[in-house]
Amino acid sequence: FTLFCVRTYGEVNCSNGSNRINIGDITPVCLVINALNWSTPKEYSQFTIFPKADTFSYFALIGSWTDEYQQSGSQRDPLLEKYGPDIGFHVESNGSLSFQKLFRRASDGQTFSRFTAIINVNEGYISGITWDDGCHFCSDTKCKPNTYDYNGLSKDTKRDTDCYFEDKAKCLDDDGNVSELCQLYVYVVWTGTDQNGIHFQSQQKRLGLFAGSTMDDYFSKAETTFNIAVDKIPS
C-alpha cells in the first residue's frame, strides 16, 4: 500500500485518544515536523499513516532533502524554508508522544535521516513511544546525541544517539544529485501486549537489531511503506 497524499494540520488528532487496541487493528500514527524549539508559536506539518497494529511500517518523506538550499544559499528547500535550519520531528499515536528527533541542522551541514519509533503497548493501551538506538550503521565519529525535549534541549544520553551524514560529503554527489540516504525515513514497530494479552512481535525488526546489515536490506524488510511527497506541504 502506498500513500501519496499529505495529511496535515490536524485532520487526524493522534495526540488524543485512549482506545484499547488489538494486533491487526488499524491505528493512526502521526509524524509531526516542526522547528526544534516549541517555546514560541510555530507552524507544524502532520503526516498520518494508518498501519495495522504490529505491522512493521515506515514513513518515507520523498523530497524532504533537496539541493536548492545548498546551491543557492537561500532557504528554498521546502522544510528549511518553513521551519528554519533546525528541523525537528516527533511521533504520536493514540494520545502518546515521543521525544523529538533532529532531522537536519543545516547550519552545521548535518542530516540525521534513519529512525525507528517503538510504540509501547500495555494490555492494549499505548503507554509511550520511544526511540531505538540509532547508531548501528555508522562509526563512533558519526554518532552523536540526537534526542530533544520540546524546548529544543538535548537529552544527551548514550541511548539517545543517531548516525548523521555530512551534507556536502554524503547528501550530494559531484553532479548535484541528492542521495536517498538523506531523505527522512521513520520506521514504526510495536512492543508489549494487546487487549487480549497477546505479545506484539514487530519490535524484533527494529533497526538496532540489524547491526551489520546494509540499509537496502533493512528497507526491504518493511511490510508497509507510506511515501509522502513533502513538496506538497501547504505554504
C-alpha positions as CSV (number, residue, x, y, z in Angstrom):
1,F,0.0,0.0,0.0
2,T,1.4,3.4,-1.0
3,L,0.1,6.7,0.2
4,F,1.0,9.8,-1.9
5,C,-1.3,12.4,-0.3
6,V,-0.3,14.5,2.6
7,R,-2.5,14.8,5.7
8,T,-1.6,18.0,7.6
9,Y,-2.7,20.3,10.3
10,G,-4.8,18.0,12.5
11,E,-7.1,16.1,10.1
12,V,-6.4,13.2,12.4
13,N,-5.5,14.0,16.0
14,C,-3.0,11.4,17.2
15,S,-2.2,13.3,20.4
16,N,-5.6,12.4,21.9
17,G,-7.2,9.0,22.4
18,S,-7.4,6.1,24.9
19,N,-8.7,3.3,22.8
20,R,-7.5,-0.2,23.5
21,I,-6.1,-2.0,20.5
22,N,-5.5,-5.5,19.4
23,I,-2.9,-6.8,16.9
24,G,-4.2,-6.1,13.4
25,D,-6.3,-3.1,14.3
26,I,-5.9,-0.1,12.0
27,T,-4.2,2.5,14.3
28,P,-3.3,6.0,13.1
29,V,0.3,7.1,13.6
30,C,1.3,10.7,13.1
31,L,4.7,12.2,12.2
32,V,4.8,15.9,13.2
33,I,7.5,18.1,11.7
34,N,8.3,21.5,13.1
35,A,11.1,23.8,14.3
36,L,13.0,22.1,17.1
37,N,12.1,24.7,19.7
38,W,8.4,24.8,20.6
39,S,8.7,27.5,23.2
40,T,7.4,30.1,20.7
41,P,4.3,29.6,18.5
42,K,5.3,27.7,15.3
43,E,3.7,26.1,12.4
44,Y,3.9,22.4,12.0
45,S,3.2,19.7,9.4
46,Q,1.5,16.5,10.3
47,F,1.7,13.3,8.2
48,T,-0.5,10.4,9.1
49,I,-0.3,6.8,8.2
50,F,-2.8,4.0,9.1
51,P,-0.9,0.8,9.7
52,K,-2.3,-2.3,11.3
53,A,-1.1,-2.6,14.9
54,D,2.1,-4.7,15.0
55,T,2.8,-4.2,11.3
56,F,6.4,-3.1,10.6
57,S,5.8,0.1,8.6
58,Y,7.6,3.3,7.8
59,F,7.2,6.9,6.6
60,A,9.2,7.7,3.5
61,L,9.3,11.5,3.1
62,I,10.4,11.8,-0.5
63,G,11.7,15.3,-1.2
64,S,12.5,16.1,2.5
65,W,16.1,16.9,1.4
66,T,16.8,18.9,-1.7
67,D,19.9,20.6,-3.0
68,E,18.3,24.0,-3.6
69,Y,19.4,25.3,-0.2
70,Q,23.0,24.2,-0.6
71,Q,23.4,25.5,-4.1
72,S,21.6,28.8,-3.9
73,G,22.3,29.8,-0.3
74,S,18.7,30.7,0.2
75,Q,16.1,28.7,2.1
76,R,14.2,27.3,-0.9
77,D,14.2,23.8,0.5
78,P,10.5,23.2,1.5
79,L,11.3,22.2,5.1
80,L,14.1,24.6,5.7
81,E,12.1,27.5,4.3
82,K,9.1,26.6,6.5
83,Y,10.9,25.7,9.8
84,G,14.4,27.2,9.7
85,P,17.8,25.5,9.9
86,D,17.0,23.1,12.8
87,I,14.2,20.8,11.7
88,G,12.7,18.6,14.4
89,F,10.0,15.9,14.4
90,H,8.2,13.5,16.8
91,V,5.8,10.6,16.5
92,E,2.3,10.5,18.1
93,S,-0.3,7.8,18.4
94,N,-3.5,7.3,20.5
95,G,-2.6,10.1,23.0
96,S,1.1,9.2,23.4
97,L,4.0,11.4,22.1
98,S,7.7,10.6,21.7
99,F,10.6,12.9,22.4
100,Q,11.8,14.9,19.5
101,K,14.5,14.0,17.0
102,L,16.5,16.4,14.8
103,F,16.3,15.7,11.1
104,R,18.5,18.5,9.8
105,R,20.9,21.0,11.3
106,A,21.7,22.9,8.1
107,S,23.9,25.4,9.9
108,D,26.3,22.6,10.7
109,G,25.7,20.7,7.5
110,Q,24.4,17.6,9.2
111,T,21.5,15.3,8.4
112,F,20.0,12.6,10.6
113,S,17.7,10.5,8.4
114,R,17.1,7.0,9.7
115,F,15.0,6.4,12.8
116,T,12.9,3.7,14.4
117,A,10.0,4.6,16.7
118,I,8.9,1.9,19.1
119,I,5.2,2.1,20.2
120,N,4.9,0.6,23.7
121,V,1.6,-1.1,24.4
122,N,0.4,-2.4,27.8
123,E,-2.7,-4.6,27.6
124,G,-4.0,-2.7,24.6
125,Y,-3.2,0.8,25.8
126,I,-0.4,2.7,24.2
127,S,1.8,3.7,27.2
128,G,4.6,5.5,25.4
129,I,6.6,6.0,22.2
130,T,10.4,5.6,22.5
131,W,13.3,5.6,20.0
132,D,15.6,2.8,19.1
133,D,19.3,3.3,19.4
134,G,20.2,4.8,16.0
135,C,24.0,4.3,15.8
136,H,24.2,0.8,14.4
137,F,25.1,1.8,10.9
138,C,28.0,4.2,11.5
139,S,31.3,4.7,13.3
140,D,31.5,6.4,16.6
141,T,32.8,9.5,14.9
142,K,29.4,9.9,13.0
143,C,27.3,9.1,16.1
144,K,26.1,11.9,18.4
145,P,23.2,12.7,20.8
146,N,20.1,13.5,18.9
147,T,17.0,13.4,21.2
148,Y,15.4,16.6,22.4
149,D,12.6,17.9,24.6
150,Y,10.0,20.4,23.3
151,N,12.2,23.3,24.3
152,G,14.9,22.0,22.0
153,L,17.1,20.9,24.8
154,S,19.2,17.7,24.3
155,K,18.7,14.6,26.5
156,D,22.4,13.8,25.8
157,T,22.5,10.1,26.9
158,K,24.1,7.1,25.3
159,R,20.7,5.6,24.3
160,D,19.6,8.8,22.6
161,T,22.1,8.9,19.8
162,D,21.8,8.6,16.0
163,C,24.1,8.5,12.9
164,Y,24.4,11.6,10.9
165,F,25.6,12.3,7.3
166,E,27.6,15.3,6.3
167,D,25.5,17.2,3.8
168,K,28.3,18.1,1.4
169,A,30.1,14.7,1.6
170,K,27.1,12.3,1.6
171,C,23.9,14.1,0.5
172,L,25.1,15.4,-2.8
173,D,27.2,13.8,-5.5
174,D,29.5,15.6,-7.9
175,D,26.6,16.1,-10.3
176,G,24.4,17.7,-7.7
177,N,22.1,14.6,-7.3
178,V,20.6,14.1,-3.8
179,S,21.4,10.7,-2.1
180,E,18.5,8.6,-1.0
181,L,20.3,8.2,2.3
182,C,19.5,11.8,3.2
183,Q,15.7,11.6,2.7
184,L,13.8,11.2,6.0
185,Y,12.7,7.6,6.8
186,V,10.9,6.8,10.1
187,Y,10.2,3.2,10.9
188,V,7.5,2.1,13.2
189,V,7.5,-1.1,15.3
190,W,5.4,-2.3,18.3
191,T,6.1,-3.9,21.6
192,G,4.2,-5.1,24.6
193,T,0.7,-6.8,24.8
194,D,-2.6,-6.1,23.1
195,Q,-6.0,-6.0,24.7
196,N,-6.1,-9.8,24.7
197,G,-2.7,-10.2,26.3
198,I,-1.0,-11.3,23.0
199,H,2.5,-10.1,22.6
200,F,3.5,-7.8,19.7
201,Q,6.2,-9.2,17.5
202,S,7.3,-6.4,15.2
203,Q,9.8,-4.9,17.7
204,Q,12.1,-7.8,16.6
205,K,12.6,-6.0,13.3
206,R,13.8,-2.7,14.9
207,L,16.8,-1.0,13.4
208,G,19.0,-1.7,16.4
209,L,18.9,-5.5,15.8
210,F,20.2,-5.2,12.3
211,A,23.8,-4.2,13.1
212,G,26.0,-5.1,10.1
213,S,23.1,-5.2,7.6
214,T,23.0,-2.7,4.7
215,M,20.4,0.0,4.5
216,D,18.9,-1.6,1.5
217,D,18.5,-4.9,3.3
218,Y,16.6,-3.1,6.1
219,F,14.4,-1.2,3.7
220,S,13.3,-4.5,2.0
221,K,12.0,-5.9,5.3
222,A,9.3,-3.2,5.8
223,E,5.9,-4.7,5.2
224,T,4.1,-1.4,4.6
225,T,5.6,1.7,3.0
226,F,4.0,5.1,3.0
227,N,5.6,7.5,0.5
228,I,4.8,11.1,1.3
229,A,5.6,13.9,-1.2
230,V,7.0,16.7,1.0
231,D,6.9,19.2,-1.8
232,K,3.1,19.3,-1.4
233,I,3.4,20.9,2.1
234,P,1.0,23.9,2.1
235,S,2.7,27.2,2.2
